[in-house]
Amino acid sequence: MWTTIQETWEQNEKLDFLVADNIHFNAIYALLLSDLNIMDIEDLLIDLLESPATNVGVPALALEILIRGGSQKGTRHAIKYLQSHRWDDTSWPE
């Protein structure tokens, strides 16, 4: 009678990743909307850019916050990230 979340959502072992992605995205979105000083969160944002992410929204929001912050360090890391990700061949046909 009772079904698990996994059965209800018809997900497989990727469920943990989906939940973590949503948590990370919501957390970084909250930072975007906050009035925190960029210097207080800049290192965290740079770490997010340098960490692998399954949700492209997390690094995208981290980039946005760094660029809006306008510090030289943040801008430098944002440009470095964009240079290394300028080609996304994940959606290219084989």
All heavy atoms as an XYZ file, in Angstrom:
760
protein
N       0.804     -1.181      0.000
C       0.000      0.000      0.000
C       0.862      1.266      0.000
O       0.666      2.119     -0.822
C      -0.924     -0.001      1.202
C      -1.876     -1.164      1.204
S      -3.517     -0.656      0.857
C      -4.248     -0.571      2.424
N       1.753      1.338      0.968
C       2.613      2.520      1.034
C       3.731      2.387      0.025
O       4.316      1.332     -0.140
C       3.223      2.672      2.437
C       2.195      3.023      3.460
C       1.529      2.161      4.274
C       1.702      4.317      3.760
N       0.650      2.833      5.062
C       0.736      4.173      4.765
C       1.972      5.584      3.274
C       0.046      5.243      5.305
C       1.286      6.642      3.816
C       0.335      6.469      4.814
N       4.010      3.457     -0.657
C       5.124      3.449     -1.594
C       6.205      4.373     -1.075
O       5.936      5.337     -0.369
C       4.689      3.943     -2.991
O       4.165      5.246     -2.863
C       3.653      3.016     -3.588
N       7.420      4.063     -1.407
C       8.534      4.905     -0.991
C       8.637      6.103     -1.915
O       8.039      6.131     -2.994
C       9.863      4.122     -1.034
O      10.136      3.778     -2.391
C       9.811      2.879     -0.176
N       9.388      7.073     -1.474
C       9.626      8.247     -2.323
C      10.246      7.813     -3.631
O       9.890      8.294     -4.698
C      10.522      9.270     -1.607
C       9.766      9.880     -0.434
C      10.986     10.362     -2.561
C      10.612     10.782      0.426
N      11.162      6.861     -3.530
C      11.833      6.393     -4.741
C      10.815      5.812     -5.724
O      10.867      6.092     -6.917
C      12.880      5.345     -4.384
C      13.734      4.917     -5.550
C      14.866      4.026     -5.126
O      14.986      3.701     -3.955
N      15.695      3.642     -6.050
N       9.860      5.041     -5.247
C       8.852      4.470     -6.131
C       7.890      5.542     -6.643
O       7.509      5.543     -7.799
C       8.076      3.379     -5.395
C       8.899      2.156     -5.081
C       8.204      1.220     -4.110
O       7.245      1.639     -3.433
O       8.629      0.061     -4.038
N       7.530      6.463     -5.760
C       6.602      7.518     -6.149
C       7.199      8.396     -7.236
O       6.530      8.754     -8.198
C       6.227      8.372     -4.926
O       5.678      7.527     -3.929
C       5.228      9.439     -5.302
N       8.450      8.774     -7.062
C       9.092      9.644     -8.039
C       9.640      8.872     -9.230
O      10.144      9.431    -10.173
C      10.225     10.422     -7.388
C       9.769     11.494     -6.469
C       8.496     11.821     -6.136
C      10.596     12.384     -5.741
N       8.479     12.854     -5.246
C       9.757     13.222     -4.987
C      11.973     12.557     -5.646
C      10.244     14.212     -4.162
C      12.467     13.543     -4.829
C      11.601     14.370     -4.089
N       9.523      7.557     -9.166
C      10.025      6.690    -10.222
C      11.480      6.998    -10.540
O      11.878      7.122    -11.694
C       9.148      6.797    -11.466
C       7.714      6.363    -11.213
C       6.814      6.531    -12.400
O       7.305      6.875    -13.494
O       5.611      6.326    -12.233
N      12.263      7.137     -9.481
C      13.688      7.400     -9.634
C      14.467      6.146     -9.278
O      13.952      5.239     -8.633
C      14.130      8.543     -8.725
C      13.464      9.853     -9.022
C      13.866     10.420    -10.371
O      14.960     10.171    -10.851
N      12.990     11.172    -10.978
N      15.718      6.132     -9.653
C      16.589      5.025     -9.301
C      17.650      5.516     -8.327
O      17.387      6.420     -7.541
C      17.202      4.409    -10.559
C      17.889      5.447    -11.425
O      18.246      6.503    -10.936
N      18.047      5.162    -12.697
N      18.837      4.954     -8.390
C      19.887      5.328     -7.446
C      20.323      6.786     -7.571
O      21.063      7.288     -6.744
C      21.100      4.405     -7.606
C      21.829      4.515     -8.938
C      21.200      3.703    -10.062
O      20.247      2.940     -9.820
O      21.666      3.830    -11.198
N      19.871      7.514     -8.563
C      20.240      8.919     -8.737
C      19.429      9.848     -7.832
O      19.660     11.043     -7.816
C      20.068      9.341    -10.192
C      21.019      8.639    -11.131
C      20.839      9.127    -12.538
C      21.795      8.403    -13.461
N      21.668      8.861    -14.832
N      18.506      9.331     -7.061
C      17.647     10.157     -6.217
C      18.464     11.014     -5.260
O      18.181     12.195     -5.088
C      16.662      9.290     -5.439
C      15.687     10.029     -4.542
C      14.773     10.916     -5.377
C      14.874      9.065     -3.717
N      19.495     10.420     -4.636
C      20.330     11.185     -3.709
C      20.966     12.387     -4.404
O      21.061     13.465     -3.831
C      21.423     10.306     -3.101
C      20.846      9.245     -2.179
O      19.732      9.451     -1.673
O      21.520      8.226     -1.977
N      21.416     12.211     -5.638
C      22.036     13.304     -6.362
C      21.016     14.392     -6.677
O      21.312     15.573     -6.599
C      22.687     12.811     -7.655
C      23.835     11.885     -7.431
C      23.751     10.552     -7.770
C      25.007     12.347     -6.845
C      24.822      9.704     -7.551
C      26.072     11.507     -6.619
C      25.974     10.172     -6.968
N      19.811     13.989     -7.022
C      18.778     14.971     -7.344
C      18.435     15.816     -6.122
O      18.276     17.029     -6.225
C      17.533     14.269     -7.871
C      17.685     13.514     -9.188
C      16.411     12.738     -9.507
C      18.033     14.456    -10.316
N      18.321     15.198     -4.973
C      18.012     15.932     -3.750
C      19.161     16.868     -3.397
O      18.955     18.038     -3.086
C      17.702     14.954     -2.597
C      17.578     15.691     -1.283
C      16.430     14.168     -2.896
N      20.386     16.375     -3.472
C      21.555     17.210     -3.170
C      21.645     18.378     -4.140
O      21.953     19.504     -3.731
C      22.829     16.371     -3.220
N      21.365     18.142     -5.409
C      21.391     19.226     -6.400
C      20.409     20.329     -6.028
O      20.723     21.516     -6.117
C      21.042     18.702     -7.799
C      22.176     17.962     -8.454
O      23.315     18.036     -7.937
O      21.934     17.314     -9.483
N      19.225     19.945     -5.629
C      18.226     20.946     -5.259
C      18.631     21.721     -4.023
O      18.422     22.933     -3.950
C      16.862     20.284     -5.041
C      16.211     19.895     -6.339
O      16.430     20.533     -7.359
N      15.423     18.850     -6.321
N      19.211     21.043     -3.058
C      19.676     21.724     -1.847
C      20.772     22.714     -2.194
O      20.742     23.868     -1.766
C      20.155     20.708     -0.797
C      18.959     19.909     -0.267
C      20.900     21.402      0.343
C      19.334     18.717      0.568
N      21.747     22.288     -2.993
C      22.848     23.168     -3.378
C      22.338     24.361     -4.189
O      22.768     25.495     -3.977
C      23.896     22.405     -4.181
C      24.603     21.372     -3.379
N      25.171     20.266     -3.945
C      24.838     21.266     -2.051
C      25.720     19.519     -3.007
N      25.524     20.116     -1.843
N      21.426     24.102     -5.111
C      20.895     25.187     -5.926
C      20.138     26.194     -5.055
O      20.311     27.410     -5.203
C      19.971     24.649     -7.027
C      19.427     25.738     -7.903
C      20.185     26.243     -8.936
C      18.166     26.269     -7.674
C      19.701     27.264     -9.748
C      17.667     27.284     -8.469
C      18.442     27.780     -9.514
N      19.299     25.706     -4.160
C      18.545     26.616     -3.295
C      19.463     27.420     -2.384
O      19.223     28.604     -2.139
C      17.520     25.845     -2.473
C      16.370     25.343     -3.319
O      16.063     25.892     -4.366
N      15.732     24.280     -2.867
N      20.527     26.791     -1.894
C      21.469     27.496     -1.023
C      22.189     28.609     -1.781
O      22.311     29.734     -1.283
C      22.470     26.512     -0.431
N      22.654     28.320     -2.977
C      23.377     29.331     -3.743
C      22.422     30.431     -4.216
O      22.785     31.607     -4.282
C      24.158     28.701     -4.930
C      25.138     29.690     -5.538
C      23.259     28.194     -5.999
C      26.405     29.824     -4.791
N      21.173     30.070     -4.483
C      20.185     31.076     -4.867
C      19.902     32.020     -3.699
O      19.754     33.224     -3.890
C      18.902     30.399     -5.347
C      17.920     31.364     -5.969
C      18.195     31.953     -7.204
C      16.739     31.682     -5.330
C      17.302     32.843     -7.774
C      15.840     32.574     -5.900
C      16.133     33.147     -7.118
O      15.250     34.039     -7.689
N      19.864     31.467     -2.495
C      19.679     32.305     -1.303
C      20.846     33.281     -1.157
O      20.651     34.439     -0.768
C      19.543     31.441     -0.058
N      22.066     32.829     -1.473
C      23.219     33.731     -1.427
C      23.081     34.844     -2.460
O      23.435     35.991     -2.199
C      24.520     32.961     -1.659
C      24.984     32.048     -0.538
C      26.234     31.281     -0.970
C      25.244     32.828      0.728
N      22.575     34.500     -3.636
C      22.378     35.505     -4.682
C      21.416     36.599     -4.214
O      21.632     37.780     -4.472
C      21.847     34.847     -5.957
C      21.500     35.776     -7.115
C      22.757     36.418     -7.676
C      20.754     35.018     -8.195
N      20.389     36.206     -3.508
C      19.379     37.154     -3.060
C      19.755     37.873     -1.762
O      19.104     38.841     -1.393
C      18.041     36.444     -2.862
C      17.443     35.799     -4.113
C      16.150     35.073     -3.753
C      17.205     36.809     -5.209
N      20.804     37.403     -1.113
C      21.179     37.976      0.182
C      21.934     39.298      0.005
O      22.356     39.651     -1.092
C      22.045     36.994      0.963
O      23.354     36.962      0.435
N      22.092     39.979      1.110
C      22.878     41.216      1.093
C      24.230     41.015      1.774
O      24.823     41.955      2.275
C      22.097     42.360      1.743
C      21.736     42.078      3.193
O      21.982     40.950      3.657
O      21.206     42.984      3.859
N      24.719     39.781      1.759
C      26.031     39.491      2.342
C      27.128     40.185      1.553
O      27.033     40.337      0.326
C      26.299     37.982      2.355
C      25.417     37.140      3.263
C      25.671     35.653      3.021
C      25.680     37.481      4.714
N      28.163     40.559      2.240
C      29.325     41.166      1.607
C      30.026     40.100      0.767
O      30.265     38.992      1.222
C      30.265     41.705      2.687
C      31.437     42.465      2.113
O      31.893     42.206      1.007
N      31.915     43.410      2.885
N      30.359     40.444     -0.461
C      31.007     39.491     -1.365
C      32.288     38.932     -0.765
O      32.620     37.772     -0.959
C      31.269     40.116     -2.756
C      31.820     39.090     -3.749
C      32.226     41.278     -2.663
C      30.879     37.992     -4.122
N      33.000     39.728     -0.006
C      34.255     39.255      0.585
C      34.021     38.128      1.592
O      34.884     37.292      1.791
C      34.998     40.405      1.266
C      35.429     41.476      0.305
S      36.312     40.732     -1.076
C      37.112     42.128     -1.744
N      32.837     38.085      2.188
C      32.527     37.045      3.167
C      32.227     35.699      2.512
O      32.365     34.661      3.151
C      31.334     37.456      4.038
C      31.644     38.650      4.927
O      32.839     38.876      5.231
O      30.692     39.355      5.305
N      31.794     35.714      1.261
C      31.403     34.464      0.601
C      32.216     34.170     -0.662
O      32.002     33.146     -1.309
C      29.897     34.480      0.254
C      29.542     35.654     -0.660
C      29.050     34.486      1.512
C      28.121     35.632     -1.176
N      33.153     35.030     -0.982
C      33.903     34.878     -2.236
C      34.660     33.552     -2.311
O      34.612     32.869     -3.341
C      34.862     36.051     -2.399
C      35.551     36.081     -3.746
C      36.339     37.361     -3.915
O      37.246     37.624     -3.097
O      36.038     38.090     -4.862
N      35.339     33.158     -1.247
C      36.088     31.899     -1.278
C      35.158     30.700     -1.463
O      35.492     29.746     -2.172
C      36.926     31.737     -0.014
C      38.110     32.698      0.033
O      38.567     33.136     -1.050
O      38.578     33.013      1.144
N      33.993     30.740     -0.834
C      33.007     29.672     -1.012
C      32.570     29.586     -2.469
O      32.503     28.499     -3.048
C      31.792     29.915     -0.116
C      30.570     29.040     -0.405
C      30.858     27.589     -0.052
C      29.362     29.556      0.334
N      32.300     30.723     -3.084
C      31.860     30.746     -4.473
C      32.943     30.222     -5.408
O      32.654     29.470     -6.351
C      31.461     32.164     -4.875
C      30.291     32.760     -4.085
C      30.149     34.236     -4.408
C      29.012     32.009     -4.356
N      34.177     30.576     -5.139
C      35.288     30.084     -5.953
C      35.429     28.575     -5.793
O      35.649     27.849     -6.768
C      36.589     30.837     -5.597
C      36.469     32.292     -6.054
C      37.802     30.155     -6.212
C      37.550     33.202     -5.523
N      35.269     28.077     -4.573
C      35.303     26.628     -4.342
C      34.194     25.929     -5.125
O      34.403     24.837     -5.664
C      35.163     26.304     -2.861
C      36.420     26.593     -2.070
O      37.501     26.742     -2.689
O      36.323     26.663     -0.827
N      33.018     26.536     -5.194
C      31.917     25.946     -5.956
C      32.248     25.864     -7.441
O      31.876     24.904     -8.111
C      30.633     26.756     -5.756
C      29.966     26.613     -4.399
C      28.815     27.596     -4.262
C      29.488     25.191     -4.170
N      32.946     26.864     -7.946
C      33.345     26.830     -9.360
C      34.370     25.727     -9.625
O      34.381     25.135    -10.698
C      33.942     28.172     -9.784
C      32.993     29.346     -9.929
C      33.762     30.567    -10.402
C      31.857     29.029    -10.866
N      35.224     25.473     -8.662
C      36.295     24.502     -8.850
C      35.870     23.074     -8.526
O      36.609     22.141     -8.790
C      37.505     24.911     -8.011
C      38.113     26.222     -8.488
C      39.215     26.752     -7.599
O      39.439     26.191     -6.495
O      39.857     27.749     -7.986
N      34.673     22.902     -7.960
C      34.170     21.576     -7.617
C      33.284     21.053     -8.737
O      32.563     21.819     -9.368
C      33.344     21.638     -6.337
O      34.113     22.127     -5.269
N      33.322     19.735     -8.972
C      32.428     19.187     -9.990
C      30.966     19.376     -9.580
O      30.635     19.259     -8.403
C      32.782     17.703    -10.036
C      33.841     17.470     -9.033
C      34.141     18.743     -8.330
N      30.111     19.675    -10.528
C      28.697     19.885    -10.240
C      27.853     19.143    -11.267
O      28.142     19.188    -12.455
C      28.370     21.365    -10.268
N      26.826     18.477    -10.796
C      25.907     17.813    -11.716
C      24.787     18.755    -12.136
O      24.121     18.533    -13.129
C      25.290     16.558    -11.071
O      24.666     16.926     -9.848
C      26.356     15.515    -10.802
N      24.588     19.819    -11.382
C      23.555     20.805    -11.678
C      24.250     22.065    -12.185
O      24.950     22.723    -11.438
C      22.753     21.104    -10.414
C      21.632     22.091    -10.634
O      21.662     22.885    -11.562
N      20.642     22.052     -9.773
N      24.043     22.408    -13.446
C      24.733     23.560    -14.023
C      24.282     24.885    -13.413
O      24.930     25.904    -13.564
C      24.579     23.609    -15.559
C      25.238     22.408    -16.203
C      23.120     23.716    -15.963
N      23.161     24.863    -12.702
C      22.673     26.082    -12.071
C      23.553     26.572    -10.942
O      23.660     27.774    -10.698
N      24.204     25.647    -10.236
C      25.049     26.032     -9.099
C      26.237     26.867     -9.556
O      26.427     27.988     -9.082
C      25.473     24.795     -8.278
C      26.492     25.163     -7.220
C      24.256     24.141     -7.639
N      27.065     26.382    -10.499
C      28.164     27.244    -10.943
C      27.682     28.495    -11.667
O      28.319     29.549    -11.586
C      29.008     26.349    -11.860
C      28.194     25.158    -12.148
C      27.153     25.046    -11.082
N      26.550     28.416    -12.349
C      26.017     29.601    -13.033
C      25.680     30.705    -12.033
O      26.007     31.871    -12.252
C      24.788     29.230    -13.854
N      25.044     30.343    -10.933
C      24.719     31.337     -9.914
C      25.973     31.824     -9.196
O      26.084     33.006     -8.861
C      23.707     30.778     -8.922
C      22.286     30.604     -9.465
C      21.392     29.944     -8.420
C      21.698     31.924     -9.890
N      26.924     30.918     -8.960
C      28.185     31.332     -8.346
C      28.889     32.356     -9.235
O      29.408     33.365     -8.745
C      29.084     30.122     -8.096
N      28.891     32.110    -10.538
C      29.462     33.070    -11.489
C      28.755     34.413    -11.408
O      29.401     35.463    -11.387
C      29.350     32.544    -12.917
C      30.366     31.524    -13.371
C      29.946     30.910    -14.688
C      31.731     32.152    -13.480
N      27.451     34.388    -11.385
C      26.667     35.616    -11.332
C      27.005     36.433    -10.090
O      27.190     37.650    -10.158
C      25.172     35.287    -11.365
C      24.280     36.491    -11.397
C      24.436     37.314    -12.669
O      24.786     36.761    -13.732
O      24.201     38.540    -12.602
N      27.099     35.766     -8.948
C      27.412     36.481     -7.706
C      28.820     37.060     -7.762
O      29.048     38.210     -7.369
C      27.250     35.561     -6.484
C      25.803     35.072     -6.369
C      27.658     36.284     -5.204
C      25.613     33.932     -5.382
N      29.773     36.273     -8.264
C      31.155     36.761     -8.358
C      31.253     37.959     -9.293
O      31.947     38.937     -8.997
C      32.087     35.643     -8.832
C      32.403     34.564     -7.809
C      33.123     33.390     -8.470
C      33.237     35.129     -6.666
N      30.576     37.901    -10.410
C      30.632     39.013    -11.366
C      29.946     40.249    -10.798
O      30.454     41.368    -10.919
C      30.022     38.585    -12.714
C      30.943     37.557    -13.381
C      29.805     39.778    -13.627
C      30.351     36.852    -14.570
N      28.811     40.062    -10.141
C      28.129     41.205     -9.521
C      28.970     41.821     -8.413
O      28.920     43.033     -8.202
C      26.787     40.774     -8.931
C      25.718     40.524     -9.948
C      24.416     40.206     -9.252
N      23.385     39.812    -10.182
C      22.128     39.599     -9.841
N      21.737     39.728     -8.587
N      21.242     39.240    -10.739
N      29.744     40.968     -7.711
C      30.582     41.467     -6.619
C      31.672     42.396     -7.102
O      32.040     43.346     -6.417
N      32.197     42.133     -8.288
C      33.138     43.038     -8.924
C      34.554     43.041     -8.386
O      35.362     43.864     -8.800
N      34.891     42.116     -7.483
C      36.275     42.110     -6.992
C      37.193     41.533     -8.074
O      36.763     40.750     -8.922
C      36.397     41.283     -5.709
O      36.375     39.906     -5.996
N      38.439     41.921     -8.035
C      39.392     41.423     -9.031
C      39.570     39.912     -8.898
O      39.616     39.204     -9.901
C      40.736     42.129     -8.871
C      40.721     43.555     -9.328
C      42.102     44.193     -9.237
O      43.046     43.610     -8.721
N      42.206     45.410     -9.726
N      39.658     39.432     -7.680
C      39.849     37.996     -7.446
C      38.651     37.210     -7.983
O      38.820     36.217     -8.690
C      40.027     37.727     -5.951
C      40.189     36.269     -5.591
C      40.333     36.102     -4.079
C      40.406     34.656     -3.677
N      40.464     34.488     -2.209
N      37.446     37.643     -7.645
C      36.244     36.953     -8.105
C      36.104     36.982     -9.613
O      35.772     35.972    -10.232
N      36.352     38.122    -10.209
C      36.266     38.255    -11.658
C      37.307     37.379    -12.349
O      37.013     36.719    -13.349
C      36.440     39.727    -12.078
O      35.434     40.509    -11.421
C      36.324     39.894    -13.576
N      38.511     37.343    -11.807
C      39.578     36.510    -12.372
C      39.177     35.032    -12.365
O      39.335     34.323    -13.354
C      40.869     36.736    -11.589
C      42.087     36.063    -12.196
C      43.387     36.449    -11.506
N      43.381     36.104    -10.092
C      43.364     36.981     -9.076
N      43.339     38.274     -9.334
N      43.370     36.578     -7.826
N      38.611     34.554    -11.251
C      38.189     33.150    -11.165
C      36.985     32.871    -12.065
O      36.889     31.783    -12.639
C      37.885     32.770     -9.717
C      39.117     32.498     -8.919
N      39.753     31.285     -8.922
C      39.836     33.296     -8.103
C      40.811     31.328     -8.139
N      40.885     32.558     -7.631
N      36.083     33.825    -12.192
C      34.936     33.661    -13.081
C      35.398     33.525    -14.530
O      34.929     32.649    -15.261
C      33.978     34.842    -12.929
N      36.323     34.368    -14.935
C      36.843     34.295    -16.308
C      37.584     32.986    -16.533
O      37.418     32.343    -17.573
C      37.747     35.513    -16.612
C      36.884     36.772    -16.686
C      38.531     35.307    -17.904
C      37.674     38.061    -16.747
N      38.375     32.567    -15.565
C      39.099     31.285    -15.678
C      38.113     30.132    -15.843
O      38.313     29.253    -16.686
C      39.959     31.075    -14.427
C      40.749     29.802    -14.436
C      41.561     29.674    -13.156
C      42.241     28.329    -13.072
N      42.925     28.138    -11.792
N      37.037     30.151    -15.060
C      36.017     29.107    -15.172
C      35.381     29.128    -16.565
O      35.220     28.094    -17.205
C      34.941     29.289    -14.098
C      33.811     28.297    -14.223
C      33.904     27.040    -13.636
C      32.658     28.601    -14.942
C      32.882     26.119    -13.753
C      31.632     27.697    -15.064
C      31.738     26.460    -14.473
O      30.731     25.547    -14.611
N      35.003     30.300    -17.024
C      34.356     30.410    -18.329
C      35.288     30.004    -19.462
O      34.850     29.386    -20.438
C      33.840     31.835    -18.542
C      32.664     32.222    -17.648
C      32.398     33.719    -17.760
C      31.434     31.409    -17.997
N      36.568     30.308    -19.333
C      37.523     29.901    -20.365
C      37.627     28.385    -20.454
O      37.718     27.826    -21.545
C      38.904     30.496    -20.080
C      39.000     31.965    -20.373
C      40.334     32.552    -19.934
O      40.929     32.120    -18.948
N      40.783     33.555    -20.669
N      37.612     27.725    -19.307
C      37.753     26.274    -19.325
C      36.449     25.559    -19.665
O      36.456     24.367    -19.948
C      38.290     25.770    -17.983
O      37.357     26.001    -16.962
N      35.337     26.269    -19.665
C      34.043     25.663    -19.973
C      33.393     26.263    -21.214
O      32.187     26.159    -21.402
C      33.096     25.813    -18.777
C      33.485     24.983    -17.616
N      34.420     25.391    -16.698
C      33.082     23.756    -17.234
C      34.569     24.453    -15.794
N      33.785     23.453    -16.089
N      34.170     26.876    -22.056
C      33.573     27.534    -23.218
C      33.003     26.546    -24.225
O      32.166     26.900    -25.026
C      34.557     28.481    -23.875
C      35.744     27.788    -24.495
C      36.722     28.774    -25.068
N      38.015     28.455    -24.492
C      39.018     29.260    -24.428
N      38.904     30.466    -24.899
N      40.146     28.900    -23.899
N      33.479     25.306    -24.201
C      32.935     24.282    -25.085
C      32.240     23.236    -24.239
O      32.844     22.591    -23.420
C      34.026     23.593    -25.908
C      34.746     24.518    -26.804
C      36.023     24.945    -26.678
C      34.235     25.163    -27.966
N      36.342     25.815    -27.689
C      35.257     25.966    -28.499
C      33.005     25.142    -28.612
C      35.080     26.728    -29.642
C      32.841     25.908    -29.748
C      33.873     26.686    -30.253
N      30.960     23.089    -24.445
C      30.195     22.059    -23.755
C      29.711     21.072    -24.792
O      28.737     21.311    -25.495
C      29.012     22.677    -22.999
C      28.195     21.645    -22.277
O      28.638     20.476    -22.187
O      27.112     21.993    -21.797
N      30.429     19.972    -24.884
C      30.089     18.987    -25.915
C      29.145     17.905    -25.392
O      28.899     16.914    -26.066
C      31.339     18.358    -26.501
C      32.163     17.615    -25.471
O      31.794     17.638    -24.289
O      33.171     17.001    -25.868
N      28.597     18.095    -24.201
C      27.728     17.062    -23.649
C      26.437     16.888    -24.420
O      25.823     15.837    -24.388
C      27.400     17.346    -22.173
O      26.779     18.633    -22.074
C      28.640     17.299    -21.312
N      25.995     17.913    -25.121
C      24.735     17.805    -25.857
C      24.951     17.660    -27.365
O      23.997     17.688    -28.124
C      23.855     19.027    -25.576
O      24.507     20.196    -26.007
N      26.175     17.508    -27.781
C      26.455     17.365    -29.196
C      26.075     15.961    -29.665
O      26.253     14.985    -28.939
C      27.929     17.591    -29.491
C      28.372     19.007    -29.347
C      27.651     20.054    -28.850
C      29.641     19.539    -29.661
N      28.394     21.199    -28.855
C      29.634     20.917    -29.337
C      30.797     18.998    -30.176
C      30.729     21.732    -29.539
C      31.886     19.816    -30.379
C      31.854     21.177    -30.064
N      25.555     15.852    -30.882
C      25.241     14.500    -31.404
C      26.532     13.728    -31.641
O      27.578     14.303    -31.935
C      24.507     14.780    -32.709
C      24.802     16.191    -33.070
C      25.218     16.899    -31.815
N      26.416     12.434    -31.500
C      27.616     11.581    -31.695
C      27.862     11.290    -33.136
O      27.095     11.307    -33.979
C      27.443     10.282    -30.921
C      27.440     10.544    -29.446
C      27.351      9.252    -28.654
O      27.788      8.209    -29.144
O      26.838      9.309    -27.543
